[in-house]
Amino acid sequence: MLLPIPEPYDFELSTARFRDFGSDRATVWHEGGLYRVVDGREVRIEAAPGGVRIEPGSAEASHEVGYLLGLPLDLCAFRDWAATRPVLGKIVEALPGFRPTLSPKPFEALVIAITAQQISLRAAAAIRARFVERFGVHHEVAWEFPDRERVARARPSEITAIGFSQKKAEYAIGLARSDLDLDALAALADADVVSTLTALPGLGRWTADWYLARHLARPEAWPAGDLGVRKAVATFYADGRPLTIEEVRAMGERFAPFQNLSAQFLLVGARMTG
């Protein structure tokens, strides 16, 4: 089935993170397409005129793949707005087909954030791949991401054995065993999502900000505590001078009401400049 995606859209550019940082086995780039398990069935996603082709197709696959490929993000309004910004506008113009990806599942999004705390994205993907292989379900190419109930039954020693630190193992199991209603977070205001998540052990502001940005697709999410975002803002707006979290958080106002997409494009722009 064909899933339409608004033009301009460059599938390979938009999914580069799944190649550049390595596969976590739950979303796998293989032979020119992405593989992911949706509703218990593995699907292949590949570029097609006007969007992407999903095989086998279904309503569930269309919904999850559309979310994964960033359809909730309003790129049209953002591009019109960015065109009036001299610095950001040049970055956006240089990336005409880029559409950021999202994490479609709330528990998966938080585990991704936990694994990426204070280490490189490549290292986090490698550790998470072992986690997915150990607790997930293997299909032909991809693995189904471990469900919350399976992780809740795990012992910390099982997770540290595959590369998690002791603390991160405790955070992942604590999240799985908590009474947090992840689906209910989508109905909360940004500030309430932050306060709810940061009440749990190991889920700090950095994790909450990326959850807002890459799962809930909130337009004003601004991960000021992220080292990559700080470096990107410093590169383009401070002549490379190191910036504090407080400085970057304050600078978020200049990107309102599109802080989330601004951060995503600044990150890719910084990678392009080397």
Secondary structure, DSSP 8 states (H G I E B T S, - for coil): -EEE--SS--HHHHTTHHHHS---SSEEEETTEEEEEETTEEEEEEEETTEEEEES--HHHHHHHHHHTTTTS-HHHHHHHHTTSHHHHHHHHT-TT-------SHHHHHHHHHHHTTS-HHHHHHHHHHHHHHHSEE-SS-EE---HHHHHT--HHHHHTTT--HHHHHHHHHHHHS---TGGGGGS-HHHHHHHHHTSTT--HHHHHHHHHHTS--TT---TT-HHHHHHHHHHHSTT----HHHHHHHGGGGTT-HHHHHHHHHHHHHHT-
